[in-house]
């Protein structure tokens, strides 16, 4: 994520800021990728702290307008959890916008979001025909941590959920292209195999013993759809880690040059190599404070090629290239 200029004074602004350091209200313009010190602000600004501009007074911003279902506010913590979930969505949508996804220049379908709170029953997250369903309860760190431990996952965050589920939607759009599907099946396998049966087998038997040689995560081994979504989410993780490091002026001998833009890099393997190197360096810094690794994953040779495949298609797919 970029670091932004203050439109009314000195200093920088960060992506989630609602005001400058002196209290001046500001809002983010995703088209200009800049903060503005004037309305119209998103109609959700006072409800969930959305800090994006709207097309007109009283309207929703580009991100909030994609949410067709909001959580039941009578459920405990639904609104604060929803606020954090929408913040994660804005972050991921802005990342994808760097490759033109879901911006005005993208002629394709936008995702529709169902943001649901969990009452007596848990919410199953997923994607179907352009609709992304998200459990806002996962924004609660206690819920997220308990489920991460129960599923033996090294990483589980709301930004991770957003990247994974939106990646399913991106596959759905790309699947309209015959050239994509031919290359996809050669790399990931045939997605027409029984999905529910594959997931049931995975949950009952676990991943194959050698999964680390071929997949980003154990869950990716369940089915080609999940392999794509996990790999695409990791490509987004790695690209954003790199972009955030460059924007923060963190140094590394692997960064090609000052102000290098990872989102315009056409060499997939160079991007992944730089990202992995930066992630290892930050992992080392985190350990100095007794924190978990920022990126607790190992990239096998097969995973590298899958990441490069995803990069190729996400970098140019929104424009039909």
Secondary structure, 3 states (H helix, E strand, C coil): CCCEECCCCCCEECCCCCECCCCCECEEECCCCEEECCCCECCCHHHHCCCEEECCCCCCECCHHHEEECCCCCCCCHHHHHHHHHHHHHHHHHHHHCCCCCCCCCCCCCCEEEEECCCCCCCCCEEECCEEEEEHHHHCHHHHHHHHHHCCCCCCCHHHHHHHHHHHHHHHHHCCCHHHHHHHHHHHCCCCCCHHHHHHHHHHHCCCCCHHHCCCCCHHHHCHHHHHHHHHHHHHHHHHHHHHHHHCCCCCCCCCCCCCCHHHCCCHHHHHHHHHHHHHHHHHHHHHCCCCCCCCCCCCHHHHHHHHHHHHHHHHHHHCC
